[in-house]
Amino acid sequence: MKMKQTAGIGLVAVMLAGLVSGCGSGNDPAPASPGTGAGTGTGASGASAIKNKDVRVMRTYHAGMEQFKGSDNYNDNRLVNYLKEKSGFNVKYESLPKDNANQKVSIILASGDVPDLLFVPGKSDYFKLAQQGAFEPLDDLIKQYIPNLNSFISKEIMDASKYDGKTYAVPVRVAQKVGAGILTRSDMMKELGLKDPATVDELYTTLKTIKEKKNIAPLTGTGGNPGSFMGSFLPYASAYGVGTSTVVKNGKLEFSWVQPEYKDFLTTMKKWYAEGLIDQEFAINKDVKDKMINGTAAFSTTYWGDALTIDTAMKDKKNGGTLQYIAPVTGKDGKSGFPEEGFPGAYVVIPKQAKNKEGAAAFLNFVISKEIDEFLTYGVEGIDHKVENGKKVMTPEQSNNIPWRTLYFFGDSDPSFFTRLELKGFLPYYEPLLKFKQIREETAYAPSIEAYDTKYSELRNFAEENALKFIMNKRDLGEFDKFGQEFNAKGGKAAIDAMNDWYTKKK
């Protein structure tokens, strides 16, 4: 019942609270040095050149804030005390509220009583506030005080956060590179002597065989929540070249959902549904884990975190079930893939009215250094980890004792992310996905474009609603062109035209 591993796999998530859960401890001895090797580079020396050592940091809410125990708290624990001592800064950490964080950000900026470093959640709010002049331009500060940024986050992601050609934020780096994949009940495949399907046609044949032999609808998915249909069926849409929200045609962006290729994709899904190859309840499903666990489905598009849950449940049931991720199936012209991941959902800014801009920049540089990233990953030697043969070794229990360590990152590094995945048991499910082809959504690299952003969810939901109707034959596919006209009338054309104003200039 173990996940099948694939050889030769190399090697980022949001800063997942679920990867590091547990309890903090109370009175601990002073921390030792965070590690051997190079120091924090220009972080410590930059700090020594700053006269004002007081820095206020306000981040977004994080579940770790509620997991301190004993005398530990956000501003007093063995990790944060080391950061203060090592950096030379007197840092005070604060938090935005759990709810209505964006509203609070606006109130704080309007009040004039601002932190020196502020986490702003969401692309739209960040760009709106940057346009209003709420943030300090960072280009000169980066050159002088944040040299570690060059090795921490890609130039393309940094460029995507610029407004009017200037840098106003450091995007909170996301280390997760892949999300969901095609998950199979490999025990069924083995039982029936089936090979992993590589093409849409081979998948069709495989599904037919499983249905005949096991009397189940082998392909399941979700359609019960907004956006879930797109996620569940994107590997199959990708085989038709329409697995992302937009596609490039004739040098311009177009919405995938109104393209002829999308009609072809829907035609195939309609056929499979009519033949009972697709779960007849897929349109109302909000979750597919139980069907994969119980063997009433054999294929699903599943997030790697959920794959662990499914695998664990099957082991507990001792039902002989095994899992494997397979490569995305290809269409007749070889198209395939899963959308790439790793885009920031929050931005670290220095407010225009901040009292210690240089100190804020130097402290940020300190935290994203390799040494401090490693310290925050493993904690204090002898308490949170031990060293064996020159390598830091941390148990899951030790990791669970400092779940709040992720409060102090300014983004995720690959080593830290992989360490937490391994400690939580996610790595065997995440790693196999890394080798599969990824496809690029160009709009992810765009600034916030109001005409597009404000209409996107409504347009996606309208496209999903009609896709479900087409597949289930509640609307004739002969009306696909009419659907496209309705889509554009709802703001689709205006949205994509506004996005193309950016895209054609970028080229």
Secondary structure, 3 states (H helix, E strand, C coil): CCCCCCCCCCCCCCCCHHHCCCCCCCCCCCCCCCCCCCCCCHHHHHHHCCCCCEEEEEECCCHHHHCCCCCCECCECHHHHHHHHHHCCEEEEEECCCCCHHHHHHHHHHHCCCCCEEEEECHHHHHHHHHCCCECCCHHHHHHHCCCHHHHCCHHHHHHCCECCECCCEECECCCCCCEEEEEEHHHHHHCCCCCCCEHHHHHHHHHHHHHHHCCCCECCCCCCCCHHHHHHHHHHHCCCCCCCEEEECCEEEEHHHCHHHHHHHHHHHHHHHCCCECCCCCCCCCCHHHHHHCCCCEEEEEHHHHHHHHHHHHHHCCCCCEEEECCCECCCCCCCEECCCCCCEEEECECCCCCHHHHHHHHHHHCCHHHHHHHHHCCECCCEEEECCEEECCHHHHHCCHHHHHHCCECCHHHHHHHHHHCCCHHHHHHHHHCCEECCHHHHCCCCHHHHHHHHHHHHHHHHHHHHHHCCCCCHHHHHHHHHHHHHHHHHHHHHHHHHHHHHHC
